[in-house]
Amino acid sequence: MKLITAVIQPKMLERLCSALRKAKVPGITVVEAKGFGRETFLSDWDFAGYLTPKTKVELAVNDDQVEALVELIQKTVTTGKSGDGMIFITDVLGSVRIGSGESGEVALQ
């Protein structure tokens, strides 16, 4: 299992959610965040204290879904400009569905 974490521009969230639903992703977690990256250093802002609004979207998926979903996310949220965001892929050691007790990849369905 993998955890895909996409840090995106907030204005792209609705578009991404729609694309992920069409791809039949069973669930996501969304967190409002702030941060800075390369786009901050290219502006006139004082980067020492300036944080840009971002949205963090997380989805746990089976290994065979990672490549297609990363490509989908990238195509869906890109504007071609600095500040579009980042995608991180991390290993998940396990998962347990709280209500049913299902575990592992079955819990992701």
C-alpha positions in Angstrom: 0.0 0.0 0.0 1.1 3.6 -0.6 0.0 7.0 0.6 -0.2 9.6 -2.1 0.0 13.1 -0.6 -0.6 16.0 -3.0 0.0 19.6 -1.9 -1.9 21.7 -4.4 -3.4 25.2 -5.0 -6.7 25.5 -3.1 -8.5 26.6 -6.3 -7.7 23.2 -7.8 -9.4 21.1 -5.1 -12.8 20.9 -6.7 -11.4 19.9 -10.0 -9.2 17.2 -8.4 -12.0 15.8 -6.3 -14.1 15.5 -9.4 -11.3 13.6 -11.3 -10.7 11.3 -8.4 -14.4 10.4 -8.1 -14.5 9.6 -11.8 -11.5 7.4 -11.3 -13.5 5.6 -8.5 -11.1 6.4 -5.7 -13.0 5.3 -2.6 -11.9 8.1 -0.3 -9.6 11.0 0.3 -8.6 13.3 3.2 -8.3 17.0 2.7 -6.4 19.4 5.0 -6.1 23.2 4.6 -2.4 24.1 5.0 0.1 27.0 4.5 3.6 26.8 3.3 6.2 28.1 1.0 8.2 26.7 -1.9 10.0 27.9 -5.0 7.2 30.3 -6.0 7.7 32.3 -2.8 11.3 32.9 -3.6 10.5 34.2 -7.1 8.2 36.9 -5.7 8.9 40.2 -4.0 7.5 39.0 -0.7 9.7 38.7 2.4 10.1 35.0 2.4 11.1 34.9 6.1 7.5 35.1 7.3 5.3 34.6 4.2 3.2 31.5 3.9 1.0 30.7 0.9 -2.4 28.9 1.3 -2.2 25.3 0.1 -4.4 22.3 0.2 -3.1 18.8 1.2 -4.9 15.9 -0.3 -4.1 12.4 0.9 -5.2 9.0 -0.5 -4.2 5.5 0.5 -4.1 3.2 -2.5 -3.0 -0.2 -3.6 0.5 -0.4 -5.2 -0.9 -1.0 -8.7 -2.9 2.2 -8.6 -0.1 4.6 -7.8 1.3 5.4 -11.2 -2.1 6.1 -12.8 -3.3 8.2 -9.9 -0.1 10.3 -9.7 -0.5 11.0 -13.4 -4.1 11.9 -13.0 -3.4 14.3 -10.2 -0.5 15.9 -12.1 -2.6 16.4 -15.2 -5.6 17.7 -13.3 -4.0 20.4 -11.2 -1.1 21.6 -13.3 -1.1 25.2 -14.6 2.4 25.0 -15.9 3.5 27.7 -13.5 5.7 27.7 -10.4 3.6 26.9 -7.3 1.4 24.1 -8.8 2.4 21.9 -5.8 4.1 18.6 -5.1 3.2 15.0 -4.9 4.7 12.6 -2.4 4.5 8.8 -2.3 5.2 7.0 0.9 4.9 3.3 2.0 2.0 2.4 4.3 2.8 -0.4 6.7 -0.8 -1.2 7.4 -4.4 0.0 7.6 -7.4 -0.9 9.7 -11.0 0.2 9.1 -12.2 1.3 12.5 -15.9 0.3 12.1 -15.5 -3.2 10.7 -12.0 -4.2 11.7 -11.0 -5.0 8.2 -7.3 -4.6 7.6 -4.7 -4.4 4.9 -5.6 -3.7 1.2 -9.2 -4.9 1.9 -9.7 -1.9 4.2 -9.0 0.5 1.3 -11.9 -0.8 -0.8 
